[in-house]
Amino acid sequence: VQLVESGGGLVQPGGSLRLSCAASGFTFRRYEMRWYRQAPGTERELVASINSVGTSTNYADSVKGRFTISRDNARNTAYLQMNSLKYDDTAVYYCSTYLNGFYWGQGTQVTVSS
């Protein structure tokens, strides 16, 4: 199993970023995908999840209405569209899935700063 995140970077408050998670080594279309984030000195937080076929999503209260999780099963890729970014969204963002245990990508840094 391999998960590779991309798309992070430095953005001003109010800006947008789109994160991608390229998956390989397992049958992507069969598994729920999740995005987590972890800011320095804090625990890893579940941000959003999407079911295997993309028909059901869930979000942390802190990102509802601003973030959108999606997936393209033909491309084995999950996405996190982040709009109206705030300083508090600064963190390392990880994609994850659960097969016989949790698998994680290496993370991508998102920094919201003016």
Secondary structure, DSSP 8 states (H G I E B T S, - for coil): -EEEEE--EEE-TT--EEEEEEEESS-GGGS-EEEEEE-TTS--EEEEEE-TTSS-EEE-TTTTTTEEEEEETTTTEEEEEE-S--GGG-EEEEEEEESSSEEE---EEEEE--
